[in-house]
Amino acid sequence: MVWLIELIVLFGLFTLMVVLPILRNPLSMVHDYPPDIYHKAMELGLVKPSQTRGSRTFLVKRTVAVALIGVIFGLLVRYANGADDFLAGAGYTYLLWTAANWYDALVIDCLWFCRSRRVVIPGTEGMAGYKDYWFHIKGAFKGMLLGVPSALVAGLMVALLR
C-alpha cells in the first residue's frame, strides 16, 4: 500500500513539476524537446546560452538535481519504506525512479506532449518532433541510466542513517 501511495504522490508531483512550467512557457523545458525543435529554437535565438544542453549552468543544475533527488528519496525509502541498508535504499529508489521515468515517457510525453498544441514553441509549428513518439521512448531508456546515480546517493543516505 505504501508503494501505491508513493507512486500516486510521485506521479502527481512530477506532473506539476513538468507540465506547469511548459504551460506557462514552453521554452522553460526546451532542453528536453526533440532535437529538431530544440535546434530550431536555438536557430531562432529563443534559447539562452544557459539553456543549451552542453552549458555549464545546465550540467550543474542536472548534477545538483540528481544528488538532491537521491537525498530526498534516501530519506523517503528509509523512513517510509523501511529500507535499512545500502542495497535496499538504492533498489527502492531505482524502482520509484523507473516508475516515474516511464510515467513521464508514456503519459506526459506520448499522451500529452505529442498531442498538445500548448507545448508548441512559436516558430516551430508543424515540426516532426512534436509527433516523435520514438524520441520519448528512447529517452525513457536513457532515463533509466540516469536513475543509477540518484539510486546510489539514496543507498548511501540509507546506509548513513542506520
N, C-alpha and C positions, 0 to 999 in steps of 0.2 A: 504493500500500500504506500509506503514511503516513496518508492521509486515512481509510482504513478503521480503522486502529488508533486514530486520534484520535477518530473518531466512537464507536467502541465504549467507549473510556475516558470520553468526554464523556457519553454516554448513561448509563453506569453511575454516574458521579459525580452527575449530575443526578438520577437516580432516588433515590440515597441522600439527597441534599440535600432533596428534596421529600417522598418517601414516609415516611422515618423520622420526621421531626417530626410529620407528620399522624397516623401510627400511635400515637405517644406521646400527642399531644394535638391533636385536630382544630382547636381554636381557634388553634393556632400559625400557621396559614396562612389564617385566616378572611377576610382581606382579598382572597384570590384565589377565594373561593367565589362562586357565582352570587348576584345581588342579593337575591333573596327570602330566601335563607338568611342572608346577611350582615346584612340589616336585622332579621330575626327575632332573630338572636343579639344584636344591639345592643339591641333592644326588651327582651329577657330580661335585659339587664345583663351579658352574658357577654363583651362586647368592651370592653377597656380603652380609654380615650381615646387612648392612644399607638398603638393598633392601627387606628384609623379611617383610611380611605383618604386623607383630606384633612389629617391631622395633620402637624405639622412634623416630628415624630420619624419618621413613616413616609416622608415625602418625602426627608428627609436620608438615611435608610437606603437608599432606592432610588437616589438620586443617587450615593452612595458605591459601591454595588454596581455600577452601570453603569460608573463610572470604573475600579473595581478589575478588573472583567471585561475592560475594554479594555486595561488594562496587562498583565494575565496573558496574554490572547490575543495581544497585540502581541509579547510575548516568545516565546510558543509559535510563532506563524507566522513570526517572524524566524528562530529557530534550528532549528525542526523542519521547516518548510515552505520555508525559504529565501527568504521574502519580502524584497525588497531596496529597496522604495520605498513611498511612502505608499499608492498605489493597490493594490498587491499586498497589503500588510498589511491595509488596510481591506476589500478584496474577500474575501480568505481568511477573515477574521474574520466578515464578514457571512454567508458561506456556512455556516460552522460554527454560528453563532448561529441561522440559519434552520433548519438541520437539527435542532438541539436544540429549538427552538421548536415545530416540527411534531411531533417525537417527544413532547414534553410534551402537546400538544393531542390527538394521536391515540392514543398508547399510555397515558400516565399519566392523562390526563383522561377521554377517551372510553371506553377499555377498562377502566381500573381505577376511577377516581373515580365514574363514573356507574353502576358496578355493585357497588361495595363497601359493605358495611354499616359497615365500620370507620372510614369518614370522617364518619359522621353525628354531628352535634353534638346532645347531649341537648336536647330541647325543640323540635327542628326535624325530627323524624322524619316521613317521608312527604311532605315538601315537593317541589314540582315541580322545583325547581332541581337536585336530585340526579340527575335524568334529562335535563337540558337540554344535549344534545349541541351544539346550535347556539351556545350561550353560549361553549363551548370553541373552536369553530371560528372564531367572530368574534374571540375572544381571541387566537388564533394570528395573525390578520391584524394586529391591534393590536401583537402581539409583534414582528412583522416591522418595524414602525416603530420600536419601542423598541430594536431592534438597531443602528439607524443611529448613535446617539451612541457606543456601545461600539466599533463598527467605526471610527469617526473617531478615537477615542482610540488604538485599536490601530494604525491607519495612522500616526498621529503618533509613537507609540513606535518603530515600524519606521523611520520617517524619521530620528528622532533617534539610532538605533543604527547607522546606516550608517557 
